[in-house]
Amino acid sequence: MENNFASRLKLLLEENNLSPKELSIKIKLDVRQIKKYLTDKVDVRGDTLIKLVKYFNVSLDFLLGLSDDRSRKHKNNDKVFHKIEK
C-alpha cells in the first residue's frame, strides 16, 4: 500500500464508492480542492484533515500514510479536533 496522503484518499474514495464530487458535498469542500489533493498538487490543511478523518473514521496516521492501522484508538481525539475546529 502506498504511503502518501493522495494515495490514501484515493483508496478511501474507492472503498466507499465515492466520487470526488460526492465527497465534496458530504464534507462541504470545493471539488477542485479535493481533485488537487488527489493529484498531490497541494498540501492539505489541518481542518480538512479533521473532516476526512471523521468522515472516513480512520486515524490521522493512516490518512497521512504513516501507519497501516486505520483505527482511531484515542478517545481524546474528538476533543482535540473540536478545539482545533473552533
N, C-alpha and C positions, 0 to 999 in steps of 0.2 A: 504494500500500500504506500502510495506517495505520501510525503510528509510535509506538504505545504498547505497554506490556507485555501488557495484556489482549488486544489485537487480534492480537499475535504469537502468544500462547499459543493462541488460538482457531484461528489459521491452522495451527499445527503439529499441533494435535489433528485438524483436518480432513484435512490431508495424510497423516497416519499412521493415519487411520480409527480414532481412539481416542475413547472417551467419557471424561469426567472421572473416572468410577469406575474405568475400566481404567487410566488414568494414575496414579490414587491408589494402586492396588495395586502397579504397577510401580516407583514411586519411594517407596513407603511414606510417604504423606502423606494426611491426612484429606480425603476427597472434598469436605467442606463448605468446607475451606480453598481448594481448587482452584476451586470454584464462586465463592468470594469474589474470587479473583484474576481470574476471567473477567468479572466484573461491575465490576471496578475499585473494589471496596469496601474493600480493604486493601492495604497495601504489602507487597511480597514480601520475605522475609528472605534474607540472603546465602546461607545453607546451602541454601535451597530453589532459589535461582537456580543454584547449582552443580549440584544434582541435575538440573535441567531442561536446562542446557547440556550436561551429559554424556549424558543420555538421548537428547536430540534431535540431538546432535552439531552444534550451532550455536554461533556466537560469542555472548558475553555482549552485545556491542553490538547484534547482530541481535535477540536476545531482548528487549532493552530498547527497541528501536525507534530506536536511534541510528545504525544503518547497515543497508543492504540486503545487505551482504556476510555470508553465512552461515558462511564458513569459519573454523575455529579455527586460525589461522596460527601462533600462538606455541607452540613446543614446551614452553615452561616453564609454560604454563597449568595443566597437570595437577599440577605440583609445587606451585604456588601454591595451587591448590584443595585439595590434600592437607593443606597446612599450616593452611588455614582450617577444614577439617572437623574437625581434632583438637581 
